[in-house]
Amino acid sequence: MTSENVTPLREPEALPRLPPINIEAEQSLLGAFLCNNRALEAVADFLKPEHFASAMHARILEAIQKLFDRGQIANVVTLKATFDQDPALMENGGARYLAQLAVAGSLLLHCEDYARLVYDLWQRRQLLAIAEDMQRAAYSAELNDPAAAQIERAETQLYQLAENGDAGSGFRPLAEVARRTIEIAEAAYKRGAQIVGVPTGFVDLDRSLGGLHRSDLVILAGRTSMGKSALAVDIALNAAKNGDVVGVFSLEMADVQLGSRVLGGESGIASDWVRRADLNQQHFDRLLEAKRKTDDLPLFIDDTPGHTVAALRSRARRLKRRHGLDLIVIDYLQLIQPTRGDGFHGSQPNRVQEVSEITRGLKALAKELDVPVMALSQVSRAVESREDKRPLLSDLRESGSIEQDADVVLFIYRGEYYEREPPVEDIQKHTVWREKIADLRNKAEVIVAKQRHGPTGTVRLHFDHDTTRFSNLAAQGGVV
């Protein structure tokens, strides 16, 4: 028996994957709109022409929307003249195609379900496009596009895609708004507090501000060595002790430096204990006890330098998704990198425009995540040339955008810092200085220079030099 050379059968090739498209759903939906323009109202807040896979269908929806917005009827008759000369529509039968659409959608009762289907398919196509971009970028070896930047960009694209079709809260009846307001006030009443926002832990400051309110951008500013970072750390720590989840972006100090401040303040040991070698067993035991007390606090620190607002947003979203989020603290604003590097294109970057972009981004972040964002800021040297060295709003660096975008502006001021000891030989001046310094020692002022929804004023706090901790001023109240 002779053997025959038989060509082995080839494995069947996998069928090519088709993009997620449903032309029939698009046709039925457009037909329903042609038959009943009011059906547009239920889906207009999330469905857009670009969500249709067919460019022709996108043009039809756009035309329907234009007529509807003008208060005119959009049907086969009124659209006939518009599409009679449209080459793409003519290929499919011209105005006859509009009539076929109307027939296809005449019995459609659940327009919103079909609109959601069309939108879902568009999202899937966008996911595929983002995945292709990610893959292409990952294979490339661009030196100015590291993996970390690609991850942040992909997270931003995905978040924007998720939010794109969100209709938002829209209009709410007064009854619902009033109910939510009562719930917030009731929660404050039950915990015995006179605040509705995230507490700062300082009685008089909370009384003045009502706490740190959701979606507010709070600027805490001051000259160097006034204690901005120390006060921000204290506010973050106090909020965490209250059970609020706090994210701290430390663009200047390392996380260990912040940790040493927290443990030093909690244990009563000088804040520079990390750099000293004279700790005894008692000190060490106190530090361990402070660590034990703070271990379970919901306070998270990110000390990555050179963040952009996009990177801050990406990491804050991630923190909120994993642990929740009630307050963001950023130390400090001038160290945030602008998204666009105009200086790389031969022109000098405009710092005022950069700061404007940053402050707008921080305000948008506060609203997006529905949390207060506290950003620290430097003030200009102009205060040094004045007799009264308390900062003013005009002293904020690039003050126009910061002052405009901020809901609350706080200045930290310690008069003790500016009082220089005169020569001992000048008895009269030295006596006056001693009396003055005795009144100023260990005291700080928090100046509420702007509050969009409340009064301005000054709050006095106690300041401990050794531990760099702020606390409520004893005895007479701190509000001036």
C-alpha positions, 0 to 999 in steps of 0.5 A, a space after each residue: 500500500 503506497 503512502 501518500 503525502 498528505 498536507 496536514 490541516 492548518 489550525 483555523 485562524 482566529 477571527 479578527 475581533 470586531 470593535 464594540 459597535 451596535 448600529 441597530 441600537 444607534 438606528 433605533 435610538 435616532 428613530 425614536 428621537 425623530 418620532 419624539 423630540 422630548 426623548 432627547 431630554 432624558 439622555 441629553 446630559 450624557 449622550 453626545 454625537 461623538 458617542 455614535 460609532 457611525 459618523 453619519 449617525 453622529 451628524 444626524 443627532 447633531 442636526 436633531 439637537 440643533 433644531 430642538 435647541 432652537 425650539 423647532 421640531 426635528 423630524 423627517 420633513 424638517 431635516 430633509 432639506 438639510 440632508 438632501 445634499 449630504 453625500 454620506 446620507 445620499 449613499 444610504 438612500 438620502 431622506 428615505 434613510 431618515 424615514 427608515 430610521 423613524 420607522 425603526 424607532 417608532 415603537 421604542 419605549 426605553 430610549 434611555 436604555 438604548 442611549 446607555 448601551 450606545 454610550 457604553 460601547 463608546 466607552 469600550 472603544 475609548 478603552 481600546 484606544 487608551 490601551 493602544 496608546 499605553 502599549 505604544 508608549 510603553 514600547 517606546 524609549 523616550 527619555 522624557 516620558 518615563 514609566 511613572 509619567 505614562 502611568 499617571 497619564 493613563 490614570 488621568 485618561 481613565 478617570 476622565 473617561 469614567 467622568 465623561 458621561 457623568 451627568 453630575 448632580 444636576 438640579 436638586 429640589 430645595 427639599 433634598 438640599 435642606 435635608 442634606 444640610 440638616 444631616 450635616 448639622 445633626 452630625 456636628 450636633 451629635 459630636 458636640 462640635 460647633 463645626 460642620 467641616 473637618 476640625 483643625 483641632 484648634 477651638 477658636 480657629 474652628 469657631 471662626 472657620 466652622 472647620 475646613 469645608 468640603 470642596 474648599 481651597 484653603 491657603 495657609 501662608 506666611 514668611 519663612 520660619 513662621 511655622 507654616 509646616 508645623 501648623 499644617 502637620 498639627 492640623 493634619 494630625 488633629 483631623 486624623 485623631 478625629 477619625 478623618 482620613 488625611 493625605 499629606 503631600 510633602 514636596 519639601 520635607 522627607 517623610 522621616 522629617 515629618 514623622 520626627 515632628 509628629 513623634 516629637 510633638 506627641 512625646 514632648 521631645 524636641 523636634 530635632 531629636 532625630 539629629 541628636 545622639 543624646 537620647 536616653 532610655 526614658 526619651 526612647 520609651 516616650 517615643 515608642 509610646 507616641 508611635 503606639 498611639 499614632 500607629 492606627 491614625 488614618 494619616 498618609 504621607 507622600 514625600 515625592 518631590 516635583 509633583 504636578 497637579 495631575 500627579 497629585 490628583 492621580 495619587 489622591 484619587 488612589 488614596 480615596 479609592 483605597 482608604 477614603 479621604 477627608 482632607 488633603 494637605 500640600 506643603 507647599 504650593 510653589 514647589 508644585 510643577 506646572 503641567 506645561 513646560 513653556 520654557 522648553 520651547 525657547 520662551 521664558 515660562 510665565 510664573 504668574 500663569 503657571 501659578 494660576 494653572 496650579 491654583 485652578 487645578 487645586 480648586 478643581 481637585 477639591 471640588 472633584 474629590 469633595 474634600 478640603 485642600 489646604 496648600 501652604 504658600 510663601 509670602 513675598 519679602 515686602 512684609 520685611 520692609 513694613 513696620 507692621 510685618 503682619 502679611 496682607 493678601 497682596 503679599 502672596 506670591 503671584 497673589 492674583 490667582 491665589 487670592 482669587 481661587 482660594 476660598 480661605 486664606 490664613 496667614 501665620 504670624 509670630 511677632 516674637 520672631 521679629 523682635 531683636 534684642 537690643 544691647 544690654 547697655 541700653 537699659 531703657 530699650 532693653 527694658 522695653 524689649 523684655 516687656 514686649 517679648 514677655 507678651 509675645 513669647 510662645 504666641 502666634 497669630 492665625 490671621 483669617 484674611 479671606 473667608 468666602 462664606 464667613 468673617 475675617 479676623 485673628 485667632 491666637 495660638 500657643 507655640 512651643 519652640 522646642 517641639 514646634 507644636 501649636 496648641 490652644 491658648 489657655 485662659 482668655 480665649 484666642 479670638 482677637 
